[in-house]
Amino acid sequence: MLSFGNLIGGQWIPAEDARANVNPSDTNDIIGHYASADASAVDAAVAAARDAFEAWSQTSPQVRHDLLDAVGTSILARKEEIGRLLAREEGKTLPEAIGETTRAGQVFKFFAGEALRIAGDAQASTRPDIDVEVIREPVGVVGLITPWNFPIAIPAWKIAPALAYGNCAVLKPADLTPGCAHVIAEALHEAGCPSGVFNLVMGRGSVVGEAIVTHDGIDAVSFTGSAATGARIAETCGRLRKKVQTEMGGKNPMVVLDDADLDIAVPACLNGAYFSTGQRCTASSRLIVQSGIHDAFVERLSREMQALKVGDALDAGTQIGPVVDERQLASNLDYVAIARSEAAEVIGGDRIDGPAPGFFQAPALFLGTDNGMRINREEIFGPCASVIRVTNAEEALAVANDTEFGLSAGICTSSLKHARTFRRRVEAGMVMVNLPTAGVDYHVPFGGRKGSSYGAREQGRYAVEFYTTVKTSYISAG
């Protein structure tokens, strides 16, 4: 059985303790055993990063460009191979997994370019014979903590800007899906990343993640994961005066108005709610449907939902892969039971048998719900969606905004007036019109409002706000 260690200070450190990486489509398939480190490994990684920081932060932008571009090229050249690994360890269908891998490669190439475009400002002073220069400098050593649901894309969109802007990094990937992060570490190592600039420490969040957040050698923390954990991390970083960025949950609304085209609305809701097994923070979990179109929409969506093929992520024709593990499946099934206890009509949602032992669930649709139910207040993070009936566009907007989250929101309508009003007034960081709530480009900012996000945006040029700090210099002509 293959064993995978941590990358610390440019050296592969064999795993003393390791965790099996299990295929959720077939629990008999063990992908490998990946290191499960303790806090001492974090100490070593941070020390290596701090030793490397001065040289790396002062290196030529061309050097940083070339490294990140090489990593992007490597990932894209191996996208089918890495995609198979991703499908095995996380459960995404193979096309989705290859698509995510492609995105990771594109992210590295985008930030390779950004390394050459770190801009500043030259400004005139209000005082004579004085020049003002505003420049961006790297924050320092950043701790990166990533989730299991996008095991290569999210590490990529944290690692690439961190290194592009001259920081050194310590990455802790989710212990459920460490394989793809290990692939990125290998690509960086093989591309000649200087020792200590990037470090991989795998292990449990309560051990490795906690050590990263509280370590006095970590200058900033970027976290993606649950709302409860993100809130604790933000509080801790505030107390320790660390820069912090947290991307957390969502309870994303998709509004379907009477004038919507069902040929657009139903596929958009089907994709947003159920693809990637609903394991996306941007998933459409609340379908807010106007009364006039409600019955026709529900009839068609429920029919198409029940026709989705659930199966092994690697099988051709599979549209919905497995839930990531037994614990997440149990949580999903608990919410199906809660929906029934709240008097919702439940279509689907049961655990089902797959071609091999695994964690398979039929997609679920909850009908006759209102926005006060637990199933519409709490993030489920599975292939489950609720339908909420409303009378008009104004009520739809009010229901959409009635949530502690604010990540993504969508509307299906043929009215420019309704689309424009919704786009301006919905309380979300991202808005989709006649598109699924899930799915964003790699070169634009990602993030939300309220309980969904805290701190600067991720991705695109907006990533510079988190991974750099601003220095203002005054120069007198004498």
C-alpha positions, 0 to 999 in steps of 0.5 A, a space after each residue: 500500500 502506498 504511503 505519502 508523507 509531508 513536504 517540509 523544508 523541501 524534504 519529503 518526511 515519511 509518515 509516522 502515523 497515517 490515515 487511509 484515503 478511502 474511495 467513497 464509491 467503493 470502500 474496498 478501494 484504499 487509495 493510499 495512506 497519508 500522513 496524519 501529523 502532529 503540532 511538531 510538524 507544523 513547528 518545523 514547517 513554519 520554521 522552514 517557511 520563515 527561513 525561506 521568506 526573506 529570499 523568496 519575498 525579494 526574488 524576481 517576479 519572473 522567477 515566481 511566474 516561471 514556477 507557477 506557470 510550470 505547475 499549471 502546465 504540469 497539472 493541465 498535462 495530467 488532468 485526466 490522471 489527476 481527475 481520476 484520483 479526485 473522483 476516487 477520493 472525493 466522489 465527484 463524477 469523472 467529468 466534474 473531477 477533470 473539470 476541477 483539475 483543469 480549473 486548478 491548472 488555469 488558476 496557477 497560470 493566471 497567478 503566474 501572470 499576476 506575479 508580473 503585474 503587482 502594481 503600486 501608485 505614485 502620488 503627489 504629496 500635498 507638500 512641496 518637493 515630496 513624492 509619495 509611493 504606495 507599494 504592495 509587499 507580501 504578508 509573510 508566512 500564510 497558513 492555508 486550510 482547505 476543505 474536502 469538497 474541492 480538493 484541488 481547486 481550492 488549494 490551488 486558488 490559495 497556494 498560487 496567489 500566496 506564492 505569486 505575491 511573495 509569501 511562503 505557505 503552510 498548507 493543511 488539506 482536508 484529511 478526507 481528501 489529501 491526495 490532490 493536495 499532495 499532487 500539487 506539492 509534488 508538482 511544486 517540488 518537481 518544478 524547483 520550488 525553493 526549500 521552505 517556500 511551500 510546505 504541506 502538513 497533512 492531518 486532523 483539523 483539530 491538531 494541525 489546523 489548530 496549530 497553524 491558526 495559533 502559531 506565532 510564526 504564522 502571519 495570516 490564515 486563509 480558511 475554507 470550511 464550515 461556518 462554526 469552525 470559520 467563526 472560531 478561526 476568525 475570533 482566534 486570529 483577531 485576538 492574535 492580530 493575524 490577518 484572516 480570511 474565511 470562506 464558510 457556508 451558504 443557504 443559497 436561494 434560486 428564485 424562479 418567477 412566473 415569467 421564467 423559461 422552464 427550459 432554462 430554470 429547471 436545468 439551472 436548478 437541477 445543476 445547482 442543487 444536485 450536481 457534485 452531489 450537492 456538496 458545494 457551498 454555492 449549491 441551490 438549496 432553497 428554490 423560491 418559486 412564484 405561485 403561477 409557475 410553481 406546479 409546472 416547475 415542481 412536476 418537471 424538476 421532480 421528474 428530472 431529479 428522479 431520473 438522475 443516475 446515481 453511481 460510482 464516480 468513475 462509471 460512464 453515465 453517472 450524474 451523481 456520485 457518492 456522498 463523501 463519507 459515512 458521517 456526511 451521509 448520516 447528516 444528510 439522512 438526518 435532514 431528510 428525517 427532519 424534513 418529514 418531521 416538519 411536515 414537508 413532502 419528501 421526494 427521494 432522499 433515501 440511502 441506496 445501494 451502489 455497484 460496490 459498498 459506498 455512500 450513495 444517496 438518492 437526491 431529495 426534493 422537499 415540497 410544501 416548505 416555508 423559510 422558517 423550517 430548519 431545512 431552510 435555515 441550516 446548511 445541509 451540504 448534500 443532494 437536497 433542495 427545498 421548494 418555497 412558494 411565494 406570491 410575487 417578486 418582492 416576496 421572493 426577494 425578501 425570502 431570499 435575503 432572510 438567511 444568515 448566509 450570503 454567498 450566492 443567489 440566483 434568479 430565473 426570469 425573462 424580465 430585465 426589470 426583475 433581474 436588475 432589481 434582484 441583482 442590486 438588492 439581493 444580499 449575496 456576494 455573487 449573483 446569477 441570472 438564468 444560471 446555476 448558483 454554483 459555478 464561477 470563473 477562475 479569474 474573478 472574485 469569489 466570496 460572500 456576505 454575512 455568515 458566508 465570508 469574512 475578510 478579503 475576497 479570493 480568486 482573481 485580482 482581488 486576491 491581492 488584498 489578502 496576500 499583500 500589505 500596503 506600504 506608503 513611502 514619502 521621499 523628500 527631494 531635499 
